[in-house]
Amino acid sequence: MNIQAVIFKKDSFTKRKADAWLKRHNYVRIKPFHETINYLRARLKEPNEDKYEYMIIKFNDGIKAVIEYPKIKI
């Protein structure tokens, strides 16, 4: 499993604070933040929906992560 993106709640994080959190945890954005009304998304890795499936997990208050895991063929 890998982290594909980190999502920050805007009422808890500014872009500057989100960048500081990423740096403190050794994550590197590959693109500028994707911004919605409520969230900032930091993409760490390009998605590959042919190879991986994705789910969102909660890290802590104000932070979620998009996790990728290999698709299982049955």
Biopython code that builds the backbone (N, CA, C, O; Angstrom):
import numpy as np
from Bio.PDB.StructureBuilder import StructureBuilder

atoms = [
    (1, "MET", "N", (0.840, -1.186, 0.000)),
    (1, "MET", "CA", (0.000, 0.000, 0.000)),
    (1, "MET", "C", (0.882, 1.244, 0.000)),
    (1, "MET", "O", (1.921, 1.294, 0.658)),
    (2, "ASN", "N", (0.449, 2.222, -0.738)),
    (2, "ASN", "CA", (1.141, 3.505, -0.806)),
    (2, "ASN", "C", (0.142, 4.630, -0.618)),
    (2, "ASN", "O", (-1.055, 4.461, -0.849)),
    (3, "ILE", "N", (0.642, 5.771, -0.200)),
    (3, "ILE", "CA", (-0.200, 6.957, -0.108)),
    (3, "ILE", "C", (-0.123, 7.679, -1.445)),
    (3, "ILE", "O", (0.955, 8.065, -1.898)),
    (4, "GLN", "N", (-1.281, 7.855, -2.069)),
    (4, "GLN", "CA", (-1.346, 8.510, -3.374)),
    (4, "GLN", "C", (-1.562, 10.014, -3.206)),
    (4, "GLN", "O", (-1.084, 10.807, -4.017)),
    (5, "ALA", "N", (-2.284, 10.404, -2.152)),
    (5, "ALA", "CA", (-2.557, 11.828, -1.916)),
    (5, "ALA", "C", (-2.885, 12.047, -0.440)),
    (5, "ALA", "O", (-3.318, 11.136, 0.265)),
    (6, "VAL", "N", (-2.665, 13.283, 0.000)),
    (6, "VAL", "CA", (-3.036, 13.684, 1.357)),
    (6, "VAL", "C", (-4.032, 14.825, 1.215)),
    (6, "VAL", "O", (-3.820, 15.758, 0.440)),
    (7, "ILE", "N", (-5.129, 14.740, 1.978)),
    (7, "ILE", "CA", (-6.204, 15.720, 1.894)),
    (7, "ILE", "C", (-6.293, 16.473, 3.222)),
    (7, "ILE", "O", (-6.425, 15.870, 4.287)),
    (8, "PHE", "N", (-6.218, 17.802, 3.138)),
    (8, "PHE", "CA", (-6.250, 18.663, 4.320)),
    (8, "PHE", "C", (-7.557, 19.447, 4.351)),
    (8, "PHE", "O", (-7.980, 19.994, 3.332)),
    (9, "LYS", "N", (-8.187, 19.502, 5.503)),
    (9, "LYS", "CA", (-9.403, 20.294, 5.673)),
    (9, "LYS", "C", (-9.002, 21.773, 5.774)),
    (9, "LYS", "O", (-8.149, 22.139, 6.583)),
    (10, "LYS", "N", (-9.620, 22.605, 4.954)),
    (10, "LYS", "CA", (-9.222, 24.014, 4.879)),
    (10, "LYS", "C", (-9.538, 24.808, 6.137)),
    (10, "LYS", "O", (-8.923, 25.849, 6.368)),
    (11, "ASP", "N", (-10.481, 24.349, 6.960)),
    (11, "ASP", "CA", (-10.725, 25.109, 8.186)),
    (11, "ASP", "C", (-9.654, 24.818, 9.242)),
    (11, "ASP", "O", (-9.627, 25.458, 10.293)),
    (12, "SER", "N", (-8.771, 23.849, 8.960)),
    (12, "SER", "CA", (-7.659, 23.527, 9.870)),
    (12, "SER", "C", (-6.284, 23.845, 9.273)),
    (12, "SER", "O", (-5.322, 24.049, 10.013)),
    (13, "PHE", "N", (-6.186, 23.888, 7.942)),
    (13, "PHE", "CA", (-4.892, 24.046, 7.274)),
    (13, "PHE", "C", (-4.943, 25.088, 6.170)),
    (13, "PHE", "O", (-5.876, 25.126, 5.368)),
    (14, "THR", "N", (-3.922, 25.931, 6.147)),
    (14, "THR", "CA", (-3.668, 26.793, 4.995)),
    (14, "THR", "C", (-2.706, 26.024, 4.089)),
    (14, "THR", "O", (-2.192, 24.978, 4.484)),
    (15, "LYS", "N", (-2.460, 26.526, 2.891)),
    (15, "LYS", "CA", (-1.484, 25.874, 2.006)),
    (15, "LYS", "C", (-0.108, 25.826, 2.668)),
    (15, "LYS", "O", (0.602, 24.826, 2.563)),
    (16, "ARG", "N", (0.258, 26.895, 3.340)),
    (16, "ARG", "CA", (1.562, 26.960, 4.005)),
    (16, "ARG", "C", (1.667, 25.906, 5.120)),
    (16, "ARG", "O", (2.681, 25.217, 5.232)),
    (17, "LYS", "N", (0.621, 25.786, 5.936)),
    (17, "LYS", "CA", (0.629, 24.793, 7.017)),
    (17, "LYS", "C", (0.598, 23.371, 6.460)),
    (17, "LYS", "O", (1.254, 22.479, 6.998)),
    (18, "ALA", "N", (-0.158, 23.157, 5.387)),
    (18, "ALA", "CA", (-0.206, 21.832, 4.761)),
    (18, "ALA", "C", (1.170, 21.466, 4.197)),
    (18, "ALA", "O", (1.623, 20.334, 4.365)),
    (19, "ASP", "N", (1.834, 22.410, 3.535)),
    (19, "ASP", "CA", (3.190, 22.145, 3.019)),
    (19, "ASP", "C", (4.157, 21.819, 4.156)),
    (19, "ASP", "O", (4.998, 20.930, 4.019)),
    (20, "ALA", "N", (4.041, 22.530, 5.271)),
    (20, "ALA", "CA", (4.912, 22.268, 6.425)),
    (20, "ALA", "C", (4.656, 20.870, 6.977)),
    (20, "ALA", "O", (5.599, 20.169, 7.343)),
    (21, "TRP", "N", (3.392, 20.458, 7.040)),
    (21, "TRP", "CA", (3.054, 19.109, 7.528)),
    (21, "TRP", "C", (3.647, 18.058, 6.601)),
    (21, "TRP", "O", (4.233, 17.076, 7.058)),
    (22, "LEU", "N", (3.491, 18.268, 5.288)),
    (22, "LEU", "CA", (4.049, 17.320, 4.313)),
    (22, "LEU", "C", (5.562, 17.200, 4.469)),
    (22, "LEU", "O", (6.103, 16.095, 4.486)),
    (23, "LYS", "N", (6.234, 18.326, 4.580)),
    (23, "LYS", "CA", (7.692, 18.322, 4.718)),
    (23, "LYS", "C", (8.115, 17.620, 6.010)),
    (23, "LYS", "O", (9.060, 16.830, 6.006)),
    (24, "ARG", "N", (7.429, 17.900, 7.098)),
    (24, "ARG", "CA", (7.737, 17.288, 8.391)),
    (24, "ARG", "C", (7.599, 15.767, 8.353)),
    (24, "ARG", "O", (8.285, 15.057, 9.088)),
    (25, "HIS", "N", (6.706, 15.270, 7.488)),
    (25, "HIS", "CA", (6.458, 13.836, 7.377)),
    (25, "HIS", "C", (7.112, 13.213, 6.126)),
    (25, "HIS", "O", (6.799, 12.086, 5.745)),
    (26, "ASN", "N", (8.007, 13.959, 5.514)),
    (26, "ASN", "CA", (8.788, 13.485, 4.356)),
    (26, "ASN", "C", (7.943, 13.105, 3.140)),
    (26, "ASN", "O", (8.252, 12.136, 2.446)),
    (27, "TYR", "N", (6.883, 13.861, 2.886)),
    (27, "TYR", "CA", (6.072, 13.688, 1.689)),
    (27, "TYR", "C", (6.363, 14.845, 0.739)),
    (27, "TYR", "O", (6.599, 15.970, 1.178)),
    (28, "VAL", "N", (6.347, 14.566, -0.562)),
    (28, "VAL", "CA", (6.629, 15.586, -1.569)),
    (28, "VAL", "C", (5.474, 15.637, -2.569)),
    (28, "VAL", "O", (5.133, 14.632, -3.193)),
    (29, "ARG", "N", (4.884, 16.812, -2.707)),
    (29, "ARG", "CA", (3.828, 17.006, -3.708)),
    (29, "ARG", "C", (4.425, 16.942, -5.103)),
    (29, "ARG", "O", (5.540, 17.412, -5.330)),
    (30, "ILE", "N", (3.671, 16.351, -6.053)),
    (30, "ILE", "CA", (4.142, 16.326, -7.436)),
    (30, "ILE", "C", (3.446, 17.384, -8.290)),
    (30, "ILE", "O", (3.830, 17.612, -9.437)),
    (31, "LYS", "N", (2.420, 18.030, -7.726)),
    (31, "LYS", "CA", (1.654, 19.065, -8.426)),
    (31, "LYS", "C", (1.228, 20.124, -7.414)),
    (31, "LYS", "O", (1.310, 19.897, -6.207)),
    (32, "PRO", "N", (0.770, 21.289, -7.905)),
    (32, "PRO", "CA", (0.198, 22.260, -6.973)),
    (32, "PRO", "C", (-1.025, 21.647, -6.277)),
    (32, "PRO", "O", (-1.606, 20.679, -6.768)),
    (33, "PHE", "N", (-1.405, 22.216, -5.141)),
    (33, "PHE", "CA", (-2.585, 21.740, -4.436)),
    (33, "PHE", "C", (-3.814, 21.797, -5.341)),
    (33, "PHE", "O", (-3.992, 22.758, -6.090)),
    (34, "HIS", "N", (-4.650, 20.780, -5.273)),
    (34, "HIS", "CA", (-5.982, 20.833, -5.879)),
    (34, "HIS", "C", (-6.892, 21.349, -4.775)),
    (34, "HIS", "O", (-6.948, 20.781, -3.684)),
    (35, "GLU", "N", (-7.593, 22.415, -5.063)),
    (35, "GLU", "CA", (-8.374, 23.096, -4.030)),
    (35, "GLU", "C", (-9.866, 23.027, -4.329)),
    (35, "GLU", "O", (-10.302, 23.313, -5.443)),
    (36, "THR", "N", (-10.642, 22.642, -3.315)),
    (36, "THR", "CA", (-12.100, 22.697, -3.399)),
    (36, "THR", "C", (-12.570, 23.672, -2.324)),
    (36, "THR", "O", (-11.750, 24.301, -1.654)),
    (37, "ILE", "N", (-13.856, 23.798, -2.159)),
    (37, "ILE", "CA", (-14.380, 24.717, -1.143)),
    (37, "ILE", "C", (-13.877, 24.345, 0.248)),
    (37, "ILE", "O", (-13.534, 25.225, 1.037)),
    (38, "ASN", "N", (-13.829, 23.046, 0.554)),
    (38, "ASN", "CA", (-13.488, 22.599, 1.908)),
    (38, "ASN", "C", (-12.124, 21.936, 2.066)),
    (38, "ASN", "O", (-11.664, 21.757, 3.194)),
    (39, "TYR", "N", (-11.465, 21.569, 0.970)),
    (39, "TYR", "CA", (-10.249, 20.756, 1.089)),
    (39, "TYR", "C", (-9.114, 21.219, 0.185)),
    (39, "TYR", "O", (-9.321, 21.853, -0.850)),
    (40, "LEU", "N", (-7.900, 20.871, 0.626)),
    (40, "LEU", "CA", (-6.684, 20.989, -0.180)),
    (40, "LEU", "C", (-6.162, 19.572, -0.376)),
    (40, "LEU", "O", (-5.980, 18.838, 0.595)),
    (41, "ARG", "N", (-5.921, 19.183, -1.622)),
    (41, "ARG", "CA", (-5.402, 17.847, -1.901)),
    (41, "ARG", "C", (-3.981, 17.975, -2.425)),
    (41, "ARG", "O", (-3.716, 18.691, -3.390)),
    (42, "ALA", "N", (-3.073, 17.264, -1.765)),
    (42, "ALA", "CA", (-1.675, 17.216, -2.192)),
    (42, "ALA", "C", (-1.436, 15.861, -2.850)),
    (42, "ALA", "O", (-1.431, 14.835, -2.171)),
    (43, "ARG", "N", (-1.241, 15.851, -4.144)),
    (43, "ARG", "CA", (-0.991, 14.597, -4.854)),
    (43, "ARG", "C", (0.483, 14.234, -4.706)),
    (43, "ARG", "O", (1.369, 15.033, -5.008)),
    (44, "LEU", "N", (0.724, 13.022, -4.239)),
    (44, "LEU", "CA", (2.087, 12.532, -4.052)),
    (44, "LEU", "C", (2.512, 11.600, -5.176)),
    (44, "LEU", "O", (3.703, 11.407, -5.423)),
    (45, "LYS", "N", (1.535, 11.032, -5.847)),
    (45, "LYS", "CA", (1.780, 10.033, -6.873)),
    (45, "LYS", "C", (0.631, 10.075, -7.874)),
    (45, "LYS", "O", (-0.518, 10.269, -7.476)),
    (46, "GLU", "N", (0.912, 9.900, -9.157)),
    (46, "GLU", "CA", (-0.159, 9.856, -10.154)),
    (46, "GLU", "C", (-0.993, 8.600, -9.947)),
    (46, "GLU", "O", (-0.441, 7.537, -9.665)),
    (47, "PRO", "N", (-2.316, 8.701, -10.081)),
    (47, "PRO", "CA", (-3.138, 7.503, -9.954)),
    (47, "PRO", "C", (-2.980, 6.594, -11.170)),
    (47, "PRO", "O", (-2.695, 7.057, -12.275)),
    (48, "ASN", "N", (-3.168, 5.309, -10.953)),
    (48, "ASN", "CA", (-3.132, 4.327, -12.032)),
    (48, "ASN", "C", (-4.290, 3.363, -11.780)),
    (48, "ASN", "O", (-4.118, 2.329, -11.135)),
    (49, "GLU", "N", (-5.462, 3.708, -12.292)),
    (49, "GLU", "CA", (-6.665, 2.942, -11.997)),
    (49, "GLU", "C", (-6.701, 1.581, -12.682)),
    (49, "GLU", "O", (-7.530, 0.742, -12.329)),
    (50, "ASP", "N", (-5.825, 1.345, -13.648)),
    (50, "ASP", "CA", (-5.743, 0.018, -14.253)),
    (50, "ASP", "C", (-5.073, -0.971, -13.307)),
    (50, "ASP", "O", (-5.398, -2.158, -13.308)),
    (51, "LYS", "N", (-4.154, -0.484, -12.514)),
    (51, "LYS", "CA", (-3.338, -1.338, -11.658)),
    (51, "LYS", "C", (-3.760, -1.308, -10.178)),
    (51, "LYS", "O", (-3.592, -2.294, -9.461)),
    (52, "TYR", "N", (-4.308, -0.171, -9.731)),
    (52, "TYR", "CA", (-4.603, 0.010, -8.307)),
    (52, "TYR", "C", (-6.055, 0.364, -8.045)),
    (52, "TYR", "O", (-6.761, 0.866, -8.920)),
    (53, "GLU", "N", (-6.483, 0.090, -6.818)),
    (53, "GLU", "CA", (-7.747, 0.585, -6.298)),
    (53, "GLU", "C", (-7.411, 1.577, -5.195)),
    (53, "GLU", "O", (-6.298, 1.584, -4.670)),
    (54, "TYR", "N", (-8.386, 2.414, -4.848)),
    (54, "TYR", "CA", (-8.122, 3.498, -3.905)),
    (54, "TYR", "C", (-9.176, 3.553, -2.814)),
    (54, "TYR", "O", (-10.344, 3.229, -3.032)),
    (55, "MET", "N", (-8.734, 3.971, -1.636)),
    (55, "MET", "CA", (-9.656, 4.216, -0.535)),
    (55, "MET", "C", (-9.118, 5.371, 0.288)),
    (55, "MET", "O", (-7.921, 5.656, 0.271)),
    (56, "ILE", "N", (-10.012, 6.031, 1.007)),
    (56, "ILE", "CA", (-9.612, 7.164, 1.848)),
    (56, "ILE", "C", (-9.643, 6.713, 3.302)),
    (56, "ILE", "O", (-10.599, 6.085, 3.759)),
    (57, "ILE", "N", (-8.571, 7.051, 4.018)),
    (57, "ILE", "CA", (-8.520, 6.770, 5.455)),
    (57, "ILE", "C", (-8.278, 8.080, 6.192)),
    (57, "ILE", "O", (-7.739, 9.032, 5.628)),
    (58, "LYS", "N", (-8.678, 8.118, 7.444)),
    (58, "LYS", "CA", (-8.479, 9.300, 8.278)),
    (58, "LYS", "C", (-7.141, 9.168, 9.001)),
    (58, "LYS", "O", (-6.902, 8.176, 9.690)),
    (59, "PHE", "N", (-6.261, 10.172, 8.845)),
    (59, "PHE", "CA", (-4.997, 10.209, 9.593)),
    (59, "PHE", "C", (-5.269, 10.732, 11.001)),
    (59, "PHE", "O", (-4.992, 10.070, 12.001)),
    (60, "ASN", "N", (-5.820, 11.942, 11.042)),
    (60, "ASN", "CA", (-6.194, 12.586, 12.308)),
    (60, "ASN", "C", (-7.147, 13.726, 11.979)),
    (60, "ASN", "O", (-7.563, 13.874, 10.830)),
    (61, "ASP", "N", (-7.491, 14.521, 12.963)),
    (61, "ASP", "CA", (-8.430, 15.616, 12.704)),
    (61, "ASP", "C", (-7.892, 16.537, 11.615)),
    (61, "ASP", "O", (-6.802, 17.096, 11.739)),
    (62, "GLY", "N", (-8.656, 16.683, 10.569)),
    (62, "GLY", "CA", (-8.292, 17.598, 9.496)),
    (62, "GLY", "C", (-7.438, 17.003, 8.408)),
    (62, "GLY", "O", (-7.155, 17.690, 7.426)),
    (63, "ILE", "N", (-7.003, 15.740, 8.530)),
    (63, "ILE", "CA", (-6.147, 15.132, 7.505)),
    (63, "ILE", "C", (-6.656, 13.739, 7.153)),
    (63, "ILE", "O", (-6.927, 12.912, 8.023)),
    (64, "LYS", "N", (-6.776, 13.508, 5.843)),
    (64, "LYS", "CA", (-7.120, 12.190, 5.319)),
    (64, "LYS", "C", (-6.048, 11.804, 4.299)),
    (64, "LYS", "O", (-5.303, 12.653, 3.810)),
    (65, "ALA", "N", (-5.986, 10.509, 3.987)),
    (65, "ALA", "CA", (-5.047, 10.044, 2.975)),
    (65, "ALA", "C", (-5.772, 9.164, 1.975)),
    (65, "ALA", "O", (-6.662, 8.394, 2.336)),
    (66, "VAL", "N", (-5.380, 9.285, 0.709)),
    (66, "VAL", "CA", (-5.857, 8.387, -0.324)),
    (66, "VAL", "C", (-4.805, 7.294, -0.438)),
    (66, "VAL", "O", (-3.648, 7.557, -0.767)),
    (67, "ILE", "N", (-5.221, 6.072, -0.163)),
    (67, "ILE", "CA", (-4.322, 4.923, -0.170)),
    (67, "ILE", "C", (-4.555, 4.121, -1.439)),
    (67, "ILE", "O", (-5.699, 3.885, -1.827)),
    (68, "GLU", "N", (-3.470, 3.698, -2.092)),
    (68, "GLU", "CA", (-3.627, 2.816, -3.239)),
    (68, "GLU", "C", (-3.171, 1.414, -2.875)),
    (68, "GLU", "O", (-2.220, 1.229, -2.116)),
    (69, "TYR", "N", (-3.857, 0.442, -3.423)),
    (69, "TYR", "CA", (-3.483, -0.953, -3.193)),
    (69, "TYR", "C", (-3.743, -1.715, -4.485)),
    (69, "TYR", "O", (-4.642, -1.357, -5.246)),
    (70, "PRO", "N", (-2.967, -2.759, -4.738)),
    (70, "PRO", "CA", (-3.097, -3.490, -6.008)),
    (70, "PRO", "C", (-4.477, -4.110, -6.175)),
    (70, "PRO", "O", (-5.072, -4.616, -5.223)),
    (71, "LYS", "N", (-4.971, -4.058, -7.412)),
    (71, "LYS", "CA", (-6.227, -4.733, -7.734)),
    (71, "LYS", "C", (-6.002, -6.240, -7.641)),
    (71, "LYS", "O", (-4.949, -6.746, -8.028)),
    (72, "ILE", "N", (-6.980, -6.929, -7.135)),
    (72, "ILE", "CA", (-6.891, -8.382, -7.023)),
    (72, "ILE", "C", (-7.776, -8.987, -8.108)),
    (72, "ILE", "O", (-8.959, -8.667, -8.224)),
    (73, "LYS", "N", (-7.173, -9.860, -8.889)),
    (73, "LYS", "CA", (-7.932, -10.539, -9.947)),
    (73, "LYS", "C", (-8.412, -11.868, -9.409)),
    (73, "LYS", "O", (-7.637, -12.663, -8.878)),
    (74, "ILE", "N", (-9.707, -12.095, -9.556)),
    (74, "ILE", "CA", (-10.282, -13.348, -9.060)),
    (74, "ILE", "C", (-10.690, -14.222, -10.229)),
    (74, "ILE", "O", (-11.198, -15.325, -10.028)),
]
sb = StructureBuilder()
sb.init_structure("model")
sb.init_model(0)
sb.init_chain("A")
sb.init_seg("    ")
for serial, (resi, resn, name, xyz) in enumerate(atoms, 1):
    if name == "N":
        sb.init_residue(resn, " ", resi, " ")
    sb.init_atom(name, np.array(xyz, "f"), 0.0, 1.0, " ", f" {name:<3s}", serial, name[0])
structure = sb.get_structure()
